Amino acid sequence: MWGVLMSVVAIVLMKSGGLANLQTMTLMVALPFAVLMLVMCFSLWKGLNADKNTLRLKLIQPVFSGRGKNGKTAWNK
């Protein structure tokens, strides 16, 4: 149904004003999706950086958590 509707819209635009109207309509419909894709790319990049930092902290924390007041490790009690 969606494909048929899009085909009818394209045919009507071609009949009414030619290729220029079809190109204008395509640009108007595609621009919000392009902006949305840019926002999603930025969110993905931000999330991947947050995961990288979280993993880095989880790997570093055990190195420092075993130290006591005198610098002795927990397994040397």
N, C-alpha and C positions, 0 to 999 in steps of 0.2 A: 504494500500500500504506500509506504514512504517513497519508494523508488518511482512509482507511478506519479505521485504528487510532485516530486522534484522534476520529473520529465515534463509534466504539464507546465509547471512554472517556467522551466527553461524555454519551452516552445513558445509560450505566451510572450516572454521577454524578447525572444528573437523576432517574433512577428511585430511587436509593438515598436521597438526602437533599434533593433539590430544588436550587433555584438557589443557595442558600448554599454547598453543597458544591462546586458547579461554580465559583463565584467564588473560593472559597478555593484550589482546585486551580490555577486559572488564575493567581492571584497568586503561589503558590508556584513555579510553573514559570517565570513571567515575571521574577521578581525577580533571579535570577542573570544573566539576559541584560541587564537594565537596568543592573546594576552593571558588567558587562563593557563595555557601550556607553559608560558614563561614563569608564571607564579608557581606552578607545580614543579618546574625544574629548580627554582630557587628553594622551595620547601624541601625537595629531595636532597639538594646539596647541603642545606642546613642540618637536616636529620642525619645524614651520613657523617658530617663533622661531629655532631653530638655523640653519635655512637662510637666514633674513633676516640674521642676524649674520654668517654666512659670506660672503654676497654683499656685505655692507657692507664687510667686511675686504678682499675681493678688489678692490673698487672704490677703496678708499682707499690700498691698498698701492702701486700704481703712482705715485701722486702723491708719496709720500715716498721711493720707492726710487731715484729719479734724482738725489738730492742727494748731493754728495760732502762732504769735510771742510770745505772753504771755502765751502760753500753753492752751488758751481757745479753746473750740471746736467750730466748725462752727455753730452749732445749738444754741449756747449761745450768739449770737450777740446782 
